[in-house]
Amino acid sequence: MQSILRPTLIAVMAVALVLAMVAFIRHLVPDVPEVYTQLLAMMGALASITGSITTTWLAQPGQRGKRNAGYRAAEVVLILGATRIAIWLTTDSFPGIEQFLVKPVESFLDGYFVVGAIVVLLAWAMSTAMTEDLLALASTR
């Protein structure tokens, strides 16, 4: 449970999935900025590492009170928030105050973010599911 090797190997596996998705995106839309696809790979890796580490931490007996949907929802919101801010920074597409007030949904949900959110959430979901499976196998032996 305290090994750093398991989260690292799960992150490598998730990054391979993210890189495959990024390559597919670049094949479909060749004009997408390269810095954006590099950001997706990095954010996918960070989300994967975060998911694996928090899943292992929540499996500890002393953390039973924190194992709930609210904790996982907060984790997803933080990951998506960091992804949204990072995409704004790399694509230089900060919406103005007026756009936030007039079109709040369109300010947050542009095409870059929707694709980025899908990629990052798939990496996070895959790493948490794999970590849960490995922890379940470890507890049965």
N, CA, C and O atoms as CSV, one atom per row, in Angstrom:
chain,resi,resn,atom,element,x,y,z
A,1,MET,N,N,0.814,-1.197,0.000
A,1,MET,CA,C,0.000,0.000,0.000
A,1,MET,C,C,0.858,1.261,0.000
A,1,MET,O,O,0.410,2.309,-0.465
A,2,GLN,N,N,2.061,1.176,0.505
A,2,GLN,CA,C,2.906,2.363,0.597
A,2,GLN,C,C,3.894,2.466,-0.559
A,2,GLN,O,O,4.719,3.380,-0.579
A,3,SER,N,N,3.828,1.564,-1.508
A,3,SER,CA,C,4.777,1.545,-2.613
A,3,SER,C,C,4.517,2.693,-3.585
A,3,SER,O,O,3.367,3.019,-3.878
A,4,ILE,N,N,5.576,3.291,-4.072
A,4,ILE,CA,C,5.469,4.349,-5.078
A,4,ILE,C,C,5.447,3.738,-6.483
A,4,ILE,O,O,5.096,4.414,-7.451
A,5,LEU,N,N,5.819,2.469,-6.592
A,5,LEU,CA,C,5.894,1.822,-7.895
A,5,LEU,C,C,4.516,1.639,-8.523
A,5,LEU,O,O,4.356,1.863,-9.723
A,6,ARG,N,N,3.524,1.239,-7.740
A,6,ARG,CA,C,2.184,1.002,-8.287
A,6,ARG,C,C,1.586,2.273,-8.899
A,6,ARG,O,O,1.154,2.229,-10.051
A,7,PRO,N,N,1.539,3.422,-8.172
A,7,PRO,CA,C,0.988,4.618,-8.810
A,7,PRO,C,C,1.784,5.058,-10.031
A,7,PRO,O,O,1.218,5.592,-10.985
A,8,THR,N,N,3.082,4.837,-10.003
A,8,THR,CA,C,3.912,5.221,-11.146
A,8,THR,C,C,3.574,4.378,-12.370
A,8,THR,O,O,3.428,4.916,-13.468
A,9,LEU,N,N,3.448,3.071,-12.196
A,9,LEU,CA,C,3.124,2.203,-13.328
A,9,LEU,C,C,1.705,2.447,-13.845
A,9,LEU,O,O,1.464,2.383,-15.051
A,10,ILE,N,N,0.775,2.723,-12.945
A,10,ILE,CA,C,-0.582,3.040,-13.376
A,10,ILE,C,C,-0.594,4.360,-14.133
A,10,ILE,O,O,-1.305,4.494,-15.129
A,11,ALA,N,N,0.186,5.337,-13.672
A,11,ALA,CA,C,0.276,6.616,-14.381
A,11,ALA,C,C,0.875,6.436,-15.764
A,11,ALA,O,O,0.428,7.076,-16.716
A,12,VAL,N,N,1.880,5.577,-15.894
A,12,VAL,CA,C,2.472,5.310,-17.210
A,12,VAL,C,C,1.428,4.703,-18.144
A,12,VAL,O,O,1.352,5.068,-19.317
A,13,MET,N,N,0.626,3.777,-17.622
A,13,MET,CA,C,-0.415,3.165,-18.435
A,13,MET,C,C,-1.462,4.206,-18.851
A,13,MET,O,O,-1.900,4.220,-20.001
A,14,ALA,N,N,-1.859,5.070,-17.920
A,14,ALA,CA,C,-2.844,6.106,-18.240
A,14,ALA,C,C,-2.286,7.121,-19.224
A,14,ALA,O,O,-3.007,7.589,-20.104
A,15,VAL,N,N,-1.024,7.463,-19.089
A,15,VAL,CA,C,-0.398,8.404,-20.028
A,15,VAL,C,C,-0.345,7.793,-21.425
A,15,VAL,O,O,-0.504,8.507,-22.415
A,16,ALA,N,N,-0.128,6.502,-21.518
A,16,ALA,CA,C,-0.156,5.854,-22.830
A,16,ALA,C,C,-1.540,5.985,-23.464
A,16,ALA,O,O,-1.657,6.233,-24.664
A,17,LEU,N,N,-2.586,5.818,-22.655
A,17,LEU,CA,C,-3.941,6.016,-23.157
A,17,LEU,C,C,-4.160,7.464,-23.586
A,17,LEU,O,O,-4.738,7.717,-24.643
A,18,VAL,N,N,-3.703,8.417,-22.771
A,18,VAL,CA,C,-3.857,9.840,-23.100
A,18,VAL,C,C,-3.109,10.172,-24.383
A,18,VAL,O,O,-3.632,10.896,-25.230
A,19,LEU,N,N,-1.908,9.663,-24.537
A,19,LEU,CA,C,-1.138,9.937,-25.756
A,19,LEU,C,C,-1.817,9.359,-26.984
A,19,LEU,O,O,-1.770,9.959,-28.058
A,20,ALA,N,N,-2.444,8.207,-26.840
A,20,ALA,CA,C,-3.202,7.646,-27.963
A,20,ALA,C,C,-4.386,8.537,-28.312
A,20,ALA,O,O,-4.662,8.771,-29.489
A,21,MET,N,N,-5.089,9.035,-27.293
A,21,MET,CA,C,-6.210,9.940,-27.554
A,21,MET,C,C,-5.737,11.251,-28.173
A,21,MET,O,O,-6.388,11.784,-29.072
A,22,VAL,N,N,-4.609,11.772,-27.698
A,22,VAL,CA,C,-4.063,13.019,-28.245
A,22,VAL,C,C,-3.642,12.817,-29.700
A,22,VAL,O,O,-3.871,13.690,-30.537
A,23,ALA,N,N,-3.034,11.680,-30.005
A,23,ALA,CA,C,-2.659,11.396,-31.393
A,23,ALA,C,C,-3.899,11.305,-32.278
A,23,ALA,O,O,-3.883,11.768,-33.419
A,24,PHE,N,N,-4.958,10.719,-31.767
A,24,PHE,CA,C,-6.208,10.630,-32.519
A,24,PHE,C,C,-6.798,12.021,-32.750
A,24,PHE,O,O,-7.281,12.322,-33.842
A,25,ILE,N,N,-6.757,12.864,-31.723
A,25,ILE,CA,C,-7.255,14.238,-31.862
A,25,ILE,C,C,-6.437,14.998,-32.902
A,25,ILE,O,O,-6.990,15.712,-33.739
A,26,ARG,N,N,-5.123,14.840,-32.841
A,26,ARG,CA,C,-4.257,15.531,-33.822
A,26,ARG,C,C,-4.501,15.008,-35.237
A,26,ARG,O,O,-4.352,15.750,-36.208
A,27,HIS,N,N,-4.871,13.745,-35.355
A,27,HIS,CA,C,-5.175,13.187,-36.678
A,27,HIS,C,C,-6.494,13.752,-37.207
A,27,HIS,O,O,-6.609,14.061,-38.393
A,28,LEU,N,N,-7.490,13.885,-36.324
A,28,LEU,CA,C,-8.779,14.420,-36.742
A,28,LEU,C,C,-8.719,15.918,-37.019
A,28,LEU,O,O,-9.298,16.400,-37.993
A,29,VAL,N,N,-8.019,16.649,-36.160
A,29,VAL,CA,C,-7.924,18.110,-36.282
A,29,VAL,C,C,-6.447,18.492,-36.310
A,29,VAL,O,O,-5.863,18.770,-35.263
A,30,PRO,N,N,-5.833,18.509,-37.503
A,30,PRO,CA,C,-4.394,18.781,-37.571
A,30,PRO,C,C,-4.015,20.211,-37.181
A,30,PRO,O,O,-2.850,20.475,-36.881
A,31,ASP,N,N,-4.975,21.132,-37.182
A,31,ASP,CA,C,-4.665,22.524,-36.874
A,31,ASP,C,C,-4.680,22.839,-35.381
A,31,ASP,O,O,-4.428,23.981,-34.996
A,32,VAL,N,N,-4.966,21.862,-34.538
A,32,VAL,CA,C,-4.991,22.113,-33.103
A,32,VAL,C,C,-3.568,22.462,-32.640
A,32,VAL,O,O,-2.607,21.822,-33.067
A,33,PRO,N,N,-3.430,23.470,-31.772
A,33,PRO,CA,C,-2.083,23.870,-31.333
A,33,PRO,C,C,-1.343,22.741,-30.624
A,33,PRO,O,O,-1.926,21.990,-29.841
A,34,GLU,N,N,-0.068,22.639,-30.909
A,34,GLU,CA,C,0.739,21.577,-30.303
A,34,GLU,C,C,0.855,21.765,-28.797
A,34,GLU,O,O,0.902,20.785,-28.054
A,35,VAL,N,N,0.901,23.005,-28.341
A,35,VAL,CA,C,0.998,23.257,-26.900
A,35,VAL,C,C,-0.256,22.760,-26.186
A,35,VAL,O,O,-0.188,22.347,-25.029
A,36,TYR,N,N,-1.385,22.794,-26.860
A,36,TYR,CA,C,-2.630,22.281,-26.275
A,36,TYR,C,C,-2.558,20.773,-26.094
A,36,TYR,O,O,-2.947,20.258,-25.045
A,37,THR,N,N,-2.070,20.063,-27.093
A,37,THR,CA,C,-1.979,18.601,-26.966
A,37,THR,C,C,-0.934,18.206,-25.933
A,37,THR,O,O,-1.100,17.202,-25.241
A,38,GLN,N,N,0.136,18.978,-25.819
A,38,GLN,CA,C,1.123,18.709,-24.772
A,38,GLN,C,C,0.515,18.941,-23.391
A,38,GLN,O,O,0.793,18.205,-22.444
A,39,LEU,N,N,-0.319,19.974,-23.291
A,39,LEU,CA,C,-1.005,20.243,-22.034
A,39,LEU,C,C,-1.939,19.096,-21.667
A,39,LEU,O,O,-2.005,18.692,-20.506
A,40,LEU,N,N,-2.667,18.568,-22.661
A,40,LEU,CA,C,-3.565,17.444,-22.386
A,40,LEU,C,C,-2.788,16.242,-21.860
A,40,LEU,O,O,-3.236,15.578,-20.925
A,41,ALA,N,N,-1.639,15.959,-22.447
A,41,ALA,CA,C,-0.830,14.835,-21.978
A,41,ALA,C,C,-0.373,15.061,-20.540
A,41,ALA,O,O,-0.411,14.143,-19.721
A,42,MET,N,N,0.060,16.283,-20.236
A,42,MET,CA,C,0.527,16.584,-18.886
A,42,MET,C,C,-0.620,16.537,-17.881
A,42,MET,O,O,-0.473,15.965,-16.801
A,43,MET,N,N,-1.759,17.133,-18.227
A,43,MET,CA,C,-2.898,17.134,-17.302
A,43,MET,C,C,-3.453,15.723,-17.108
A,43,MET,O,O,-3.897,15.376,-16.013
A,44,GLY,N,N,-3.430,14.912,-18.159
A,44,GLY,CA,C,-3.851,13.523,-18.026
A,44,GLY,C,C,-2.943,12.753,-17.081
A,44,GLY,O,O,-3.413,11.950,-16.275
A,45,ALA,N,N,-1.646,12.999,-17.183
A,45,ALA,CA,C,-0.696,12.335,-16.284
A,45,ALA,C,C,-0.912,12.777,-14.839
A,45,ALA,O,O,-0.898,11.949,-13.928
A,46,LEU,N,N,-1.110,14.066,-14.628
A,46,LEU,CA,C,-1.338,14.563,-13.269
A,46,LEU,C,C,-2.650,14.039,-12.686
A,46,LEU,O,O,-2.713,13.685,-11.508
A,47,ALA,N,N,-3.688,13.993,-13.509
A,47,ALA,CA,C,-4.972,13.458,-13.039
A,47,ALA,C,C,-4.844,11.979,-12.700
A,47,ALA,O,O,-5.420,11.508,-11.719
A,48,SER,N,N,-4.094,11.254,-13.506
A,48,SER,CA,C,-3.896,9.832,-13.257
A,48,SER,C,C,-3.135,9.595,-11.952
A,48,SER,O,O,-3.519,8.747,-11.146
A,49,ILE,N,N,-2.082,10.332,-11.757
A,49,ILE,CA,C,-1.299,10.197,-10.524
A,49,ILE,C,C,-2.155,10.570,-9.320
A,49,ILE,O,O,-2.130,9.882,-8.300
A,50,THR,N,N,-2.908,11.652,-9.438
A,50,THR,CA,C,-3.789,12.081,-8.348
A,50,THR,C,C,-4.822,11.007,-8.024
A,50,THR,O,O,-5.034,10.684,-6.856
A,51,GLY,N,N,-5.462,10.456,-9.046
A,51,GLY,CA,C,-6.466,9.422,-8.824
A,51,GLY,C,C,-5.898,8.182,-8.166
A,51,GLY,O,O,-6.516,7.608,-7.269
A,52,SER,N,N,-4.734,7.771,-8.606
A,52,SER,CA,C,-4.118,6.576,-8.042
A,52,SER,C,C,-3.700,6.789,-6.588
A,52,SER,O,O,-3.916,5.923,-5.740
A,53,ILE,N,N,-3.107,7.936,-6.310
A,53,ILE,CA,C,-2.649,8.204,-4.948
A,53,ILE,C,C,-3.830,8.377,-3.993
A,53,ILE,O,O,-3.806,7.845,-2.883
A,54,THR,N,N,-4.855,9.108,-4.407
A,54,THR,CA,C,-5.999,9.302,-3.502
A,54,THR,C,C,-6.773,8.012,-3.295
A,54,THR,O,O,-7.299,7.780,-2.207
A,55,THR,N,N,-6.854,7.168,-4.319
A,55,THR,CA,C,-7.535,5.880,-4.153
A,55,THR,C,C,-6.780,5.002,-3.162
A,55,THR,O,O,-7.394,4.340,-2.326
A,56,THR,N,N,-5.459,4.994,-3.250
A,56,THR,CA,C,-4.653,4.225,-2.306
A,56,THR,C,C,-4.786,4.799,-0.902
A,56,THR,O,O,-4.878,4.050,0.070
A,57,TRP,N,N,-4.797,6.112,-0.795
A,57,TRP,CA,C,-4.925,6.757,0.511
A,57,TRP,C,C,-6.290,6.472,1.133
A,57,TRP,O,O,-6.388,6.203,2.330
A,58,LEU,N,N,-7.338,6.531,0.319
A,58,LEU,CA,C,-8.686,6.272,0.839
A,58,LEU,C,C,-8.887,4.810,1.228
A,58,LEU,O,O,-9.806,4.495,1.983
A,59,ALA,N,N,-8.048,3.921,0.729
A,59,ALA,CA,C,-8.159,2.501,1.083
A,59,ALA,C,C,-7.581,2.210,2.464
A,59,ALA,O,O,-7.788,1.122,3.001
A,60,GLN,N,N,-6.867,3.157,3.039
A,60,GLN,CA,C,-6.303,2.967,4.373
A,60,GLN,C,C,-7.443,2.855,5.389
A,60,GLN,O,O,-8.454,3.544,5.253
A,61,PRO,N,N,-7.298,2.004,6.397
A,61,PRO,CA,C,-8.376,1.817,7.376
A,61,PRO,C,C,-8.768,3.109,8.110
A,61,PRO,O,O,-9.932,3.275,8.474
A,62,GLY,N,N,-7.838,4.003,8.326
A,62,GLY,CA,C,-8.140,5.240,9.049
A,62,GLY,C,C,-8.908,6.263,8.229
A,62,GLY,O,O,-9.324,7.288,8.770
A,63,GLN,N,N,-9.106,6.019,6.956
A,63,GLN,CA,C,-9.770,6.983,6.077
A,63,GLN,C,C,-11.191,6.569,5.709
A,63,GLN,O,O,-11.757,7.083,4.745
A,64,ARG,N,N,-11.762,5.656,6.460
A,64,ARG,CA,C,-13.113,5.172,6.128
A,64,ARG,C,C,-14.149,6.281,6.112
A,64,ARG,O,O,-15.089,6.230,5.318
A,65,GLY,N,N,-14.001,7.266,6.957
A,65,GLY,CA,C,-14.967,8.362,7.009
A,65,GLY,C,C,-14.927,9.258,5.776
A,65,GLY,O,O,-15.891,9.967,5.486
A,66,LYS,N,N,-13.835,9.225,5.070
A,66,LYS,CA,C,-13.688,10.080,3.886
A,66,LYS,C,C,-14.045,9.365,2.586
A,66,LYS,O,O,-14.117,10.004,1.536
A,67,ARG,N,N,-14.266,8.068,2.634
A,67,ARG,CA,C,-14.598,7.304,1.425
A,67,ARG,C,C,-16.057,7.509,1.053
A,67,ARG,O,O,-16.915,6.708,1.423
A,68,ASN,N,N,-16.335,8.566,0.333
A,68,ASN,CA,C,-17.707,8.819,-0.086
A,68,ASN,C,C,-17.701,9.548,-1.429
A,68,ASN,O,O,-16.659,9.963,-1.935
A,69,ALA,N,N,-18.884,9.684,-1.977
A,69,ALA,CA,C,-19.013,10.311,-3.289
A,69,ALA,C,C,-18.659,11.793,-3.245
A,69,ALA,O,O,-18.184,12.344,-4.238
A,70,GLY,N,N,-18.881,12.435,-2.123
A,70,GLY,CA,C,-18.563,13.851,-2.003
A,70,GLY,C,C,-17.070,14.116,-2.155
A,70,GLY,O,O,-16.665,15.087,-2.793
A,71,TYR,N,N,-16.255,13.247,-1.566
A,71,TYR,CA,C,-14.800,13.402,-1.693
A,71,TYR,C,C,-14.373,13.230,-3.141
A,71,TYR,O,O,-13.567,14.009,-3.651
A,72,ARG,N,N,-14.911,12.210,-3.807
A,72,ARG,CA,C,-14.558,11.971,-5.210
A,72,ARG,C,C,-15.064,13.095,-6.106
A,72,ARG,O,O,-14.382,13.487,-7.053
A,73,ALA,N,N,-16.254,13.617,-5.813
A,73,ALA,CA,C,-16.788,14.725,-6.606
A,73,ALA,C,C,-15.909,15.963,-6.451
A,73,ALA,O,O,-15.649,16.665,-7.429
A,74,ALA,N,N,-15.452,16.234,-5.233
A,74,ALA,CA,C,-14.562,17.373,-5.010
A,74,ALA,C,C,-13.248,17.188,-5.759
A,74,ALA,O,O,-12.697,18.143,-6.306
A,75,GLU,N,N,-12.754,15.969,-5.780
A,75,GLU,CA,C,-11.519,15.672,-6.511
A,75,GLU,C,C,-11.698,15.936,-8.004
A,75,GLU,O,O,-10.825,16.528,-8.639
A,76,VAL,N,N,-12.814,15.504,-8.561
A,76,VAL,CA,C,-13.089,15.716,-9.986
A,76,VAL,C,C,-13.242,17.207,-10.284
A,76,VAL,O,O,-12.736,17.689,-11.297
A,77,VAL,N,N,-13.930,17.936,-9.417
A,77,VAL,CA,C,-14.103,19.376,-9.628
A,77,VAL,C,C,-12.757,20.091,-9.599
A,77,VAL,O,O,-12.520,20.979,-10.417
A,78,LEU,N,N,-11.881,19.727,-8.684
A,78,LEU,CA,C,-10.549,20.345,-8.631
A,78,LEU,C,C,-9.735,20.024,-9.880
A,78,LEU,O,O,-9.049,20.894,-10.416
A,79,ILE,N,N,-9.808,18.789,-10.341
A,79,ILE,CA,C,-9.079,18.404,-11.552
A,79,ILE,C,C,-9.611,19.160,-12.758
A,79,ILE,O,O,-8.834,19.663,-13.570
A,80,LEU,N,N,-10.938,19.244,-12.880
A,80,LEU,CA,C,-11.523,19.976,-14.009
A,80,LEU,C,C,-11.250,21.476,-13.916
A,80,LEU,O,O,-11.037,22.127,-14.938
A,81,GLY,N,N,-11.254,22.022,-12.719
A,81,GLY,CA,C,-10.925,23.435,-12.543
A,81,GLY,C,C,-9.489,23.737,-12.954
A,81,GLY,O,O,-9.222,24.730,-13.630
A,82,ALA,N,N,-8.576,22.877,-12.541
A,82,ALA,CA,C,-7.181,23.063,-12.934
A,82,ALA,C,C,-7.016,22.918,-14.446
A,82,ALA,O,O,-6.238,23.644,-15.064
A,83,THR,N,N,-7.750,21.979,-15.035
A,83,THR,CA,C,-7.700,21.799,-16.489
A,83,THR,C,C,-8.240,23.033,-17.204
A,83,THR,O,O,-7.654,23.488,-18.187
A,84,ARG,N,N,-9.351,23.573,-16.718
A,84,ARG,CA,C,-9.944,24.771,-17.340
A,84,ARG,C,C,-8.970,25.943,-17.304
A,84,ARG,O,O,-8.778,26.625,-18.311
A,85,ILE,N,N,-8.358,26.178,-16.148
A,85,ILE,CA,C,-7.414,27.293,-16.014
A,85,ILE,C,C,-6.185,27.071,-16.884
A,85,ILE,O,O,-5.704,28.006,-17.523
A,86,ALA,N,N,-5.673,25.849,-16.915
A,86,ALA,CA,C,-4.498,25.560,-17.740
A,86,ALA,C,C,-4.806,25.744,-19.225
A,86,ALA,O,O,-3.961,26.241,-19.969
A,87,ILE,N,N,-5.986,25.357,-19.660
A,87,ILE,CA,C,-6.355,25.544,-21.071
A,87,ILE,C,C,-6.485,27.020,-21.388
A,87,ILE,O,O,-6.045,27.457,-22.452
A,88,TRP,N,N,-7.078,27.803,-20.494
A,88,TRP,CA,C,-7.146,29.247,-20.717
A,88,TRP,C,C,-5.751,29.842,-20.837
A,88,TRP,O,O,-5.514,30.701,-21.687
A,89,LEU,N,N,-4.825,29.394,-19.994
A,89,LEU,CA,C,-3.470,29.942,-20.024
A,89,LEU,C,C,-2.721,29.570,-21.300
A,89,LEU,O,O,-1.992,30.396,-21.850
A,90,THR,N,N,-2.889,28.347,-21.775
A,90,THR,CA,C,-2.129,27.919,-22.949
A,90,THR,C,C,-2.729,28.393,-24.262
A,90,THR,O,O,-2.001,28.585,-25.236
A,91,THR,N,N,-4.034,28.585,-24.308
A,91,THR,CA,C,-4.655,29.013,-25.563
A,91,THR,C,C,-4.904,30.515,-25.616
A,91,THR,O,O,-5.419,31.018,-26.614
A,92,ASP,N,N,-4.546,31.240,-24.555
A,92,ASP,CA,C,-4.742,32.697,-24.482
A,92,ASP,C,C,-6.173,33.082,-24.818
A,92,ASP,O,O,-6.396,34.030,-25.571
A,93,SER,N,N,-7.137,32.368,-24.276
A,93,SER,CA,C,-8.538,32.638,-24.589
A,93,SER,C,C,-9.347,32.948,-23.333
A,93,SER,O,O,-10.467,32.464,-23.172
A,94,PHE,N,N,-8.764,33.768,-22.437
A,94,PHE,CA,C,-9.504,34.174,-21.247
A,94,PHE,C,C,-10.722,34.982,-21.660
A,94,PHE,O,O,-10.586,35.973,-22.377
A,95,PRO,N,N,-11.908,34.579,-21.222
A,95,PRO,CA,C,-13.083,35.393,-21.518
A,95,PRO,C,C,-13.079,36.635,-20.626
A,95,PRO,O,O,-12.566,36.611,-19.507
A,96,GLY,N,N,-13.650,37.699,-21.132
A,96,GLY,CA,C,-13.729,38.920,-20.355
A,96,GLY,C,C,-14.829,38.846,-19.308
A,96,GLY,O,O,-15.636,37.916,-19.299
A,97,ILE,N,N,-14.849,39.827,-18.439
A,97,ILE,CA,C,-15.866,39.886,-17.386
A,97,ILE,C,C,-17.258,39.965,-18.001
A,97,ILE,O,O,-18.193,39.328,-17.516
A,98,GLU,N,N,-17.393,40.744,-19.068
A,98,GLU,CA,C,-18.696,40.881,-19.710
A,98,GLU,C,C,-19.195,39.539,-20.239
A,98,GLU,O,O,-20.378,39.222,-20.113
A,99,GLN,N,N,-18.289,38.745,-20.835
A,99,GLN,CA,C,-18.700,37.445,-21.354
A,99,GLN,C,C,-19.095,36.504,-20.218
A,99,GLN,O,O,-20.030,35.717,-20.367
A,100,PHE,N,N,-18.391,36.575,-19.079
A,100,PHE,CA,C,-18.778,35.770,-17.925
A,100,PHE,C,C,-20.194,36.102,-17.454
A,100,PHE,O,O,-20.956,35.218,-17.063
A,101,LEU,N,N,-20.529,37.389,-17.499
A,101,LEU,CA,C,-21.843,37.802,-17.020
A,101,LEU,C,C,-22.950,37.536,-18.029
A,101,LEU,O,O,-24.061,37.171,-17.648
A,102,VAL,N,N,-22.656,37.715,-19.317
A,102,VAL,CA,C,-23.682,37.565,-20.340
A,102,VAL,C,C,-23.857,36.108,-20.759
A,102,VAL,O,O,-24.983,35.630,-20.892
A,103,LYS,N,N,-22.749,35.403,-20.965
A,103,LYS,CA,C,-22.786,34.005,-21.410
A,103,LYS,C,C,-21.906,33.148,-20.500
A,103,LYS,O,O,-20.818,32.741,-20.907
A,104,PRO,N,N,-22.354,32.869,-19.285
A,104,PRO,CA,C,-21.481,32.134,-18.359
A,104,PRO,C,C,-21.174,30.705,-18.789
A,104,PRO,O,O,-20.053,30.235,-18.598
A,105,VAL,N,N,-22.145,30.008,-19.365
A,105,VAL,CA,C,-21.914,28.619,-19.762
A,105,VAL,C,C,-20.925,28.561,-20.930
A,105,VAL,O,O,-20.009,27.739,-20.931
A,106,GLU,N,N,-21.112,29.426,-21.912
A,106,GLU,CA,C,-20.213,29.454,-23.070
A,106,GLU,C,C,-18.806,29.901,-22.691
A,106,GLU,O,O,-17.845,29.578,-23.390
A,107,SER,N,N,-18.676,30.641,-21.590
A,107,SER,CA,C,-17.359,31.073,-21.126
A,107,SER,C,C,-16.538,29.893,-20.629
A,107,SER,O,O,-15.319,29.858,-20.797
A,108,PHE,N,N,-17.210,28.932,-20.020
A,108,PHE,CA,C,-16.504,27.784,-19.464
A,108,PHE,C,C,-16.434,26.601,-20.420
A,108,PHE,O,O,-15.435,25.881,-20.427
A,109,LEU,N,N,-17.454,26.384,-21.215
A,109,LEU,CA,C,-17.546,25.177,-22.025
A,109,LEU,C,C,-17.252,25.458,-23.499
A,109,LEU,O,O,-18.160,25.445,-24.330
A,110,ASP,N,N,-16.014,25.704,-23.812
A,110,ASP,CA,C,-15.645,25.804,-25.223
A,110,ASP,C,C,-15.132,24.446,-25.695
A,110,ASP,O,O,-15.003,23.517,-24.897
A,111,GLY,N,N,-14.845,24.331,-26.965
A,111,GLY,CA,C,-14.423,23.049,-27.535
A,111,GLY,C,C,-13.140,22.515,-26.932
A,111,GLY,O,O,-13.013,21.316,-26.685
A,112,TYR,N,N,-12.176,23.415,-26.692
A,112,TYR,CA,C,-10.916,22.982,-26.095
A,112,TYR,C,C,-11.151,22.337,-24.730
A,112,TYR,O,O,-10.559,21.307,-24.409
A,113,PHE,N,N,-12.020,22.955,-23.933
A,113,PHE,CA,C,-12.246,22.419,-22.595
A,113,PHE,C,C,-13.028,21.115,-22.616
A,113,PHE,O,O,-12.732,20.206,-21.840
A,114,VAL,N,N,-14.009,21.009,-23.480
A,114,VAL,CA,C,-14.803,19.773,-23.531
A,114,VAL,C,C,-13.912,18.587,-23.894
A,114,VAL,O,O,-13.979,17.537,-23.255
A,115,VAL,N,N,-13.084,18.756,-24.912
A,115,VAL,CA,C,-12.161,17.681,-25.306
A,115,VAL,C,C,-11.157,17.414,-24.188
A,115,VAL,O,O,-10.882,16.261,-23.857
A,116,GLY,N,N,-10.611,18.480,-23.610
A,116,GLY,CA,C,-9.650,18.318,-22.521
A,116,GLY,C,C,-10.259,17.628,-21.314
A,116,GLY,O,O,-9.618,16.782,-20.690
A,117,ALA,N,N,-11.500,17.986,-20.979
A,117,ALA,CA,C,-12.168,17.365,-19.839
A,117,ALA,C,C,-12.390,15.875,-20.076
A,117,ALA,O,O,-12.218,15.063,-19.167
A,118,ILE,N,N,-12.769,15.523,-21.291
A,118,ILE,CA,C,-12.974,14.103,-21.606
A,118,ILE,C,C,-11.669,13.324,-21.459
A,118,ILE,O,O,-11.646,12.251,-20.858
A,119,VAL,N,N,-10.595,13.865,-22.006
A,119,VAL,CA,C,-9.301,13.179,-21.940
A,119,VAL,C,C,-8.840,13.046,-20.496
A,119,VAL,O,O,-8.428,11.966,-20.074
A,120,VAL,N,N,-8.904,14.129,-19.739
A,120,VAL,CA,C,-8.419,14.116,-18.358
A,120,VAL,C,C,-9.290,13.211,-17.477
A,120,VAL,O,O,-8.768,12.466,-16.647
A,121,LEU,N,N,-10.600,13.273,-17.655
A,121,LEU,CA,C,-11.468,12.421,-16.842
A,121,LEU,C,C,-11.313,10.948,-17.179
A,121,LEU,O,O,-11.410,10.102,-16.289
A,122,LEU,N,N,-11.075,10.622,-18.443
A,122,LEU,CA,C,-10.818,9.215,-18.784
A,122,LEU,C,C,-9.538,8.717,-18.138
A,122,LEU,O,O,-9.493,7.589,-17.647
A,123,ALA,N,N,-8.499,9.536,-18.131
A,123,ALA,CA,C,-7.244,9.141,-17.482
A,123,ALA,C,C,-7.453,8.952,-15.981
A,123,ALA,O,O,-6.955,7.987,-15.400
A,124,TRP,N,N,-8.187,9.872,-15.352
A,124,TRP,CA,C,-8.453,9.767,-13.922
A,124,TRP,C,C,-9.295,8.536,-13.610
A,124,TRP,O,O,-8.986,7.790,-12.681
A,125,ALA,N,N,-10.348,8.323,-14.375
A,125,ALA,CA,C,-11.238,7.183,-14.129
A,125,ALA,C,C,-10.508,5.858,-14.327
A,125,ALA,O,O,-10.693,4.922,-13.550
A,126,MET,N,N,-9.685,5.780,-15.361
A,126,MET,CA,C,-8.957,4.541,-15.609
A,126,MET,C,C,-7.978,4.250,-14.476
A,126,MET,O,O,-7.874,3.108,-14.027
A,127,SER,N,N,-7.265,5.265,-14.012
A,127,SER,CA,C,-6.280,5.019,-12.960
A,127,SER,C,C,-6.943,4.701,-11.617
A,127,SER,O,O,-6.437,3.872,-10.862
A,128,THR,N,N,-8.069,5.350,-11.315
A,128,THR,CA,C,-8.745,5.011,-10.058
A,128,THR,C,C,-9.327,3.602,-10.112
A,128,THR,O,O,-9.249,2.860,-9.133
A,129,ALA,N,N,-9.908,3.232,-11.245
A,129,ALA,CA,C,-10.470,1.875,-11.364
A,129,ALA,C,C,-9.375,0.815,-11.277
A,129,ALA,O,O,-9.547,-0.206,-10.612
A,130,MET,N,N,-8.263,1.056,-11.940
A,130,MET,CA,C,-7.154,0.090,-11.898
A,130,MET,C,C,-6.581,-0.009,-10.482
A,130,MET,O,O,-6.265,-1.104,-10.017
A,131,THR,N,N,-6.448,1.111,-9.807
A,131,THR,CA,C,-5.935,1.085,-8.436
A,131,THR,C,C,-6.893,0.352,-7.505
A,131,THR,O,O,-6.457,-0.429,-6.659
A,132,GLU,N,N,-8.194,0.596,-7.652
A,132,GLU,CA,C,-9.170,-0.124,-6.832
A,132,GLU,C,C,-9.096,-1.622,-7.075
A,132,GLU,O,O,-9.180,-2.410,-6.133
A,133,ASP,N,N,-8.940,-2.017,-8.327
A,133,ASP,CA,C,-8.838,-3.442,-8.654
A,133,ASP,C,C,-7.587,-4.051,-8.025
A,133,ASP,O,O,-7.648,-5.140,-7.454
A,134,LEU,N,N,-6.463,-3.362,-8.126
A,134,LEU,CA,C,-5.225,-3.894,-7.537
A,134,LEU,C,C,-5.292,-3.925,-6.018
A,134,LEU,O,O,-4.751,-4.838,-5.395
A,135,LEU,N,N,-5.945,-2.944,-5.417
A,135,LEU,CA,C,-6.099,-2.964,-3.957
A,135,LEU,C,C,-7.017,-4.095,-3.519
A,135,LEU,O,O,-6.784,-4.714,-2.481
A,136,ALA,N,N,-8.050,-4.369,-4.292
A,136,ALA,CA,C,-8.955,-5.478,-3.973
A,136,ALA,C,C,-8.212,-6.818,-4.097
A,136,ALA,O,O,-8.421,-7.720,-3.287
A,137,LEU,N,N,-7.362,-6.942,-5.091
A,137,LEU,CA,C,-6.576,-8.168,-5.226
A,137,LEU,C,C,-5.596,-8.329,-4.083
A,137,LEU,O,O,-5.376,-9.443,-3.607
A,138,ALA,N,N,-5.002,-7.231,-3.637
A,138,ALA,CA,C,-4.040,-7.287,-2.545
A,138,ALA,C,C,-4.698,-7.670,-1.229
A,138,ALA,O,O,-4.066,-8.306,-0.386
A,139,SER,N,N,-5.957,-7.291,-1.041
A,139,SER,CA,C,-6.628,-7.584,0.232
A,139,SER,C,C,-7.153,-9.016,0.293
A,139,SER,O,O,-7.536,-9.473,1.370
A,140,THR,N,N,-7.182,-9.733,-0.818
A,140,THR,CA,C,-7.706,-11.099,-0.808
A,140,THR,C,C,-6.627,-12.152,-0.626
A,140,THR,O,O,-6.944,-13.332,-0.476
A,141,ARG,N,N,-5.400,-11.769,-0.634
A,141,ARG,CA,C,-4.362,-12.807,-0.495
A,141,ARG,C,C,-3.986,-13.076,0.906
A,141,ARG,O,O,-3.129,-13.922,1.164
